[in-house]
Amino acid sequence: MRIAITGSIATDHLMTFPGRFGDQLIAEQLDRVSLSFLVDDLQIRRGGCAANISFGMGCLGLTPILVGAVGSDFADYRSWLERHGVDCASIHVSELHHTARFLCTTDDDHNQIASFYTGAMAEARLIELGPIAERLGALDLVLVSPNDPEAMLRHTGEARTRGIPFAADPSQQLARMGGDDIRQLVDGAAYLFSNDYELGLIGQKTGWSDEEILSRVGVRVTTLGPKGVRIDREGEPSLHVSPAPERGKADPTGVGDAFRAGFLSGLAWGLPLERCGQIGNLTATHVLERVGGQEYELGQQVFLERFGAAYGQAAADEVAEHIRCHYA
């Protein structure tokens, strides 16, 4: 299954604040917030939604097609991704801008406040899916993850025009986009990815009810943080997939991306939605245990052992023939 992952490619600047953001807010003055957080730590890591998702899929043994825009400073990052199984041949390199930057501060409760500098990502709107599909013979699915908003709309529109199934993953860009744009991104998607808060925001901005959102997509996948994931299809009972137990919590940055990597990998292998959710949850757990969206390693034996412990040996046996983790 040939899956193109469109979206951001960035460098992450990750900081930690030793306290709770909520304790610094004055309820009566939320209309004029003025805050500065003295952070204890700064770590610079490879990131970007599309790159994180592609990295995870590559680590699981697939060859995702990464589609995005970067600067001339991307050479080392490109080598890293290609070494982990990612097809980088369709990445646009800007002659004017640096690769995007993500600046994020996390508090003791794993709440986050972040800013994103677009940089070269603004040129993602120049990328056409047609030549990519021609190079590969065809595309079976296009994931439209957070990116330059114009690029997201263009890729969604082109996927519709060319009859390529697409998955909508607007997440971080929901705060910037209006209802009309969000409707264009979501309507007709084969899959809709969001967390529970983002799902509420989609409803608020589009004016669609929960039932109407579900009627407009094939499968709605809603991550629930420590409660796992809910998978819904119109006319069918909701499916809840419990989380995979973690061995500690380091940083939540990239957890949602890793979930998508695991879920999409399960789809590529033709596995049932429940197994897709389980693979996504366990892949996400690996990210939660490290700082950075691409700092984890997936070992074949350990992954399957943890999968069996979380979801049962029968489930592990079903996915074992497909999992081909990058690290032995």
C-alpha positions as CSV (number, residue, x, y, z in Angstrom):
1,M,0.0,0.0,0.0
2,R,1.5,3.3,-1.1
3,I,0.8,6.0,1.5
4,A,1.9,9.6,1.0
5,I,2.3,11.5,4.2
6,T,1.9,15.3,3.6
7,G,2.6,17.8,6.3
8,S,5.2,19.6,8.3
9,I,8.9,18.8,8.5
10,A,10.6,20.8,11.3
11,T,13.2,21.1,14.0
12,D,11.7,20.9,17.5
13,H,12.9,23.1,20.3
14,L,11.5,21.4,23.4
15,M,11.5,23.1,26.8
16,T,10.2,22.1,30.3
17,F,8.6,24.4,32.9
18,P,8.8,23.1,36.5
19,G,5.2,24.0,37.4
20,R,1.7,24.1,36.1
21,F,0.5,26.6,33.5
22,G,-2.9,26.7,35.1
23,D,-1.5,28.1,38.3
24,Q,-0.1,31.1,36.5
25,L,-3.5,32.2,35.0
26,I,-5.8,34.7,36.5
27,A,-9.4,33.9,35.6
28,E,-10.5,37.6,35.6
29,Q,-7.7,38.6,33.3
30,L,-7.6,36.0,30.6
31,D,-8.3,38.7,28.0
32,R,-4.9,40.2,28.6
33,V,-2.5,37.4,29.4
34,S,1.2,38.5,29.8
35,L,3.4,35.6,30.9
36,S,7.0,34.5,30.6
37,F,8.1,31.0,31.7
38,L,11.6,30.4,33.0
39,V,12.4,26.9,31.7
40,D,14.8,24.3,33.1
41,D,15.7,22.5,29.9
42,L,16.1,22.9,26.2
43,Q,16.4,20.0,23.8
44,I,16.6,20.3,20.0
45,R,15.2,17.3,18.1
46,R,14.0,16.3,14.6
47,G,10.3,16.8,14.2
48,G,7.3,17.9,12.2
49,C,4.1,16.0,12.0
50,A,4.7,14.4,8.6
51,A,8.3,13.6,9.3
52,N,7.4,12.0,12.7
53,I,4.7,9.9,11.2
54,S,6.9,8.8,8.3
55,F,9.7,7.9,10.7
56,G,7.4,5.7,12.8
57,M,6.1,3.9,9.7
58,G,9.7,3.4,8.5
59,C,10.7,2.0,11.9
60,L,7.8,-0.5,11.6
61,G,9.1,-1.7,8.3
62,L,7.2,0.3,5.7
63,T,8.4,2.8,3.1
64,P,6.1,5.9,3.5
65,I,6.4,8.7,1.0
66,L,7.1,11.9,2.8
67,V,5.7,15.0,1.1
68,G,6.6,18.5,2.4
69,A,8.9,21.5,2.1
70,V,12.2,22.1,3.7
71,G,15.2,24.4,3.6
72,S,18.7,23.9,2.3
73,D,19.6,22.9,5.9
74,F,17.8,19.6,5.5
75,A,20.7,17.4,4.3
76,D,21.5,15.6,7.7
77,Y,17.8,15.3,8.5
78,R,17.1,13.7,5.0
79,S,19.9,11.2,5.6
80,W,18.4,10.2,9.0
81,L,15.0,9.7,7.5
82,E,16.2,7.7,4.5
83,R,18.3,5.5,6.9
84,H,15.0,4.7,8.6
85,G,13.1,3.7,5.5
86,V,11.4,6.9,4.5
87,D,11.1,7.8,0.8
88,C,12.2,11.5,0.6
89,A,12.3,11.8,-3.2
90,S,9.1,14.0,-3.2
91,I,10.3,16.6,-0.7
92,H,10.5,20.2,-2.0
93,V,13.7,22.2,-1.1
94,S,13.3,25.9,-0.7
95,E,16.0,28.2,-2.1
96,L,14.9,31.0,0.3
97,H,13.9,29.7,3.7
98,H,15.1,27.5,6.5
99,T,13.3,24.4,7.6
100,A,10.4,25.1,9.9
101,R,10.8,25.5,13.7
102,F,8.5,24.2,16.4
103,L,9.0,25.8,19.9
104,C,7.2,24.0,22.7
105,T,7.1,24.4,26.5
106,T,5.7,21.5,28.6
107,D,4.6,21.8,32.2
108,D,4.6,19.2,35.0
109,D,1.1,18.0,34.0
110,H,2.3,17.5,30.4
111,N,0.2,20.5,29.2
112,Q,1.9,22.3,26.3
113,I,2.2,25.8,25.0
114,A,3.7,26.0,21.5
115,S,4.5,28.2,18.6
116,F,5.4,27.2,15.1
117,Y,7.6,29.2,12.6
118,T,6.6,28.3,9.1
119,G,9.8,28.9,7.2
120,A,10.1,26.7,4.1
121,M,6.8,25.0,5.0
122,A,5.0,27.8,3.2
123,E,6.2,26.5,-0.1
124,A,4.5,23.1,0.5
125,R,1.5,24.7,-1.4
126,L,3.6,24.4,-4.5
127,I,3.8,20.6,-4.4
128,E,1.5,18.6,-6.8
129,L,0.5,15.1,-5.9
130,G,0.2,14.1,-9.6
131,P,3.9,13.7,-10.3
132,I,4.3,11.7,-7.1
133,A,1.6,9.3,-8.0
134,E,3.2,9.0,-11.5
135,R,6.6,8.3,-10.0
136,L,5.2,5.5,-7.8
137,G,2.6,4.1,-10.3
138,A,-0.3,5.2,-8.0
139,L,-1.1,6.4,-4.5
140,D,-3.5,4.3,-2.3
141,L,-3.9,6.9,0.4
142,V,-2.8,10.5,1.1
143,L,-2.6,11.7,4.7
144,V,-3.2,15.4,4.9
145,S,-1.5,16.3,8.3
146,P,-0.8,19.8,9.7
147,N,1.1,21.9,7.2
148,D,0.8,25.2,5.5
149,P,-3.0,25.7,5.4
150,E,-3.0,26.4,1.6
151,A,-1.0,23.2,1.1
152,M,-3.5,21.2,3.1
153,L,-6.4,22.5,1.1
154,R,-4.5,22.0,-2.2
155,H,-3.6,18.4,-1.4
156,T,-7.1,17.6,-0.2
157,G,-8.6,19.1,-3.3
158,E,-6.2,17.3,-5.6
159,A,-6.8,14.0,-3.9
160,R,-10.5,14.4,-4.5
161,T,-10.0,15.4,-8.2
162,R,-7.7,12.4,-8.8
163,G,-9.9,10.0,-6.9
164,I,-7.2,9.2,-4.3
165,P,-8.6,8.3,-0.9
166,F,-7.4,10.8,1.7
167,A,-7.1,10.9,5.5
168,A,-7.8,14.3,7.2
169,D,-5.6,15.2,10.2
170,P,-6.0,19.0,10.7
171,S,-5.1,18.9,14.4
172,Q,-2.7,21.8,15.2
173,Q,-4.0,23.9,12.3
174,L,-7.6,23.9,13.6
175,A,-6.8,27.0,15.8
176,R,-5.8,29.0,12.7
177,M,-8.4,27.8,10.1
178,G,-12.0,28.8,9.8
179,G,-15.1,26.7,9.4
180,D,-15.2,26.7,5.6
181,D,-11.6,25.5,5.3
182,I,-12.1,22.8,7.9
183,R,-15.2,21.6,6.1
184,Q,-13.1,21.2,2.9
185,L,-10.5,19.3,4.7
186,V,-12.8,16.9,6.5
187,D,-15.7,16.3,4.1
188,G,-15.3,13.0,2.2
189,A,-12.2,11.8,4.1
190,A,-11.7,8.1,4.3
191,Y,-10.3,8.6,7.8
192,L,-10.5,11.6,10.2
193,F,-7.8,11.8,12.9
194,S,-8.1,14.1,15.9
195,N,-8.0,14.1,19.7
196,D,-11.2,14.5,21.7
197,Y,-10.6,18.3,22.2
198,E,-9.9,18.8,18.5
199,L,-13.1,16.9,17.6
200,G,-15.1,19.3,19.6
201,L,-13.3,22.2,17.9
202,I,-14.2,20.8,14.5
203,G,-17.8,20.6,15.5
204,Q,-17.8,24.2,16.9
205,K,-16.1,25.7,13.8
206,T,-18.0,23.8,11.2
207,G,-21.4,23.9,12.9
208,W,-21.7,20.1,12.3
209,S,-23.1,17.9,15.0
210,D,-21.1,14.8,16.2
211,E,-23.4,12.7,14.1
212,E,-23.0,14.9,11.0
213,I,-19.2,14.7,11.2
214,L,-19.4,11.0,11.4
215,S,-21.7,10.9,8.4
216,R,-19.1,12.8,6.3
217,V,-16.1,10.5,6.9
218,G,-15.5,6.8,6.5
219,V,-13.7,6.1,9.8
220,R,-13.3,8.6,12.7
221,V,-10.3,8.0,14.9
222,T,-10.3,10.0,18.1
223,T,-7.4,9.7,20.5
224,L,-8.2,10.1,24.2
225,G,-4.8,10.6,25.8
226,P,-4.3,8.1,28.7
227,K,-7.7,6.6,28.0
228,G,-6.6,5.1,24.6
229,V,-8.5,5.7,21.4
230,R,-12.1,5.5,20.1
231,I,-12.9,4.4,16.5
232,D,-16.3,5.2,15.0
233,R,-18.1,4.3,11.8
234,E,-21.6,5.4,10.9
235,G,-24.2,2.8,11.8
236,E,-21.8,0.7,13.8
237,P,-21.0,0.4,17.5
238,S,-18.1,2.6,18.8
239,L,-14.9,0.7,19.3
240,H,-12.7,1.6,22.2
241,V,-9.0,0.5,22.2
242,S,-7.3,0.7,25.6
243,P,-3.8,2.3,25.9
244,A,-0.6,0.3,26.0
245,P,1.0,0.6,29.4
246,E,4.1,2.9,29.5
247,R,7.3,2.5,31.3
248,G,7.5,6.1,32.3
249,K,6.6,9.5,31.0
250,A,9.2,11.8,29.5
251,D,7.5,14.2,27.0
252,P,4.2,14.0,25.0
253,T,5.6,15.8,21.9
254,G,5.0,13.6,18.9
255,V,2.8,11.0,20.7
256,G,-0.1,11.7,18.3
257,D,2.2,11.4,15.3
258,A,3.5,8.0,16.5
259,F,-0.1,6.8,17.0
260,R,-0.9,7.7,13.4
261,A,2.3,5.9,12.2
262,G,1.2,2.7,13.9
263,F,-2.4,3.0,12.8
264,L,-1.5,3.7,9.2
265,S,0.9,0.8,9.2
266,G,-1.9,-1.5,10.4
267,L,-4.0,-0.2,7.5
268,A,-1.2,-0.9,5.0
269,W,-1.0,-4.5,6.3
270,G,-4.8,-4.9,5.9
271,L,-5.3,-5.5,9.6
272,P,-8.7,-4.9,11.4
273,L,-9.3,-1.4,12.9
274,E,-8.9,-2.7,16.4
275,R,-5.4,-4.0,15.6
276,C,-4.5,-0.7,13.9
277,G,-5.5,1.1,17.0
278,Q,-3.5,-1.2,19.2
279,I,-0.3,-0.8,17.1
280,G,-0.9,2.9,17.1
281,N,-1.2,3.0,20.9
282,L,2.0,1.0,21.5
283,T,4.0,3.0,19.0
284,A,2.8,6.2,20.7
285,T,3.8,4.8,24.1
286,H,7.4,4.5,22.9
287,V,7.4,8.2,22.1
288,L,6.0,9.2,25.5
289,E,8.9,7.4,27.1
290,R,11.5,9.6,25.4
291,V,12.0,13.3,24.7
292,G,11.5,14.1,21.0
293,G,9.3,12.6,18.3
294,Q,12.0,10.5,16.7
295,E,14.3,9.4,19.6
296,Y,12.8,6.0,20.2
297,E,13.8,2.6,18.8
298,L,11.4,-0.2,18.0
299,G,12.9,-3.6,18.6
300,Q,11.0,-6.5,16.9
301,Q,11.0,-8.9,19.9
302,V,10.4,-6.3,22.5
303,F,7.6,-4.7,20.5
304,L,5.8,-8.0,20.1
305,E,6.3,-8.9,23.8
306,R,4.8,-5.6,24.9
307,F,2.0,-5.9,22.4
308,G,1.1,-9.3,23.8
309,A,1.3,-8.1,27.4
310,A,-1.1,-5.2,26.5
311,Y,-3.5,-6.9,24.2
312,G,-3.1,-10.6,24.5
313,Q,-1.0,-13.2,22.8
314,A,-3.6,-13.9,20.1
315,A,-3.5,-10.3,19.0
316,A,0.3,-10.3,19.0
317,D,0.3,-13.5,16.9
318,E,-2.0,-11.7,14.4
319,V,0.4,-8.8,13.9
320,A,3.7,-10.7,14.2
321,E,3.8,-11.6,10.5
322,H,3.6,-8.0,9.5
323,I,5.8,-6.1,12.1
324,R,9.3,-5.6,10.7
325,C,10.8,-3.2,13.2
326,H,13.9,-1.3,12.1
327,Y,15.9,-2.4,15.2
328,A,16.3,-6.1,15.9
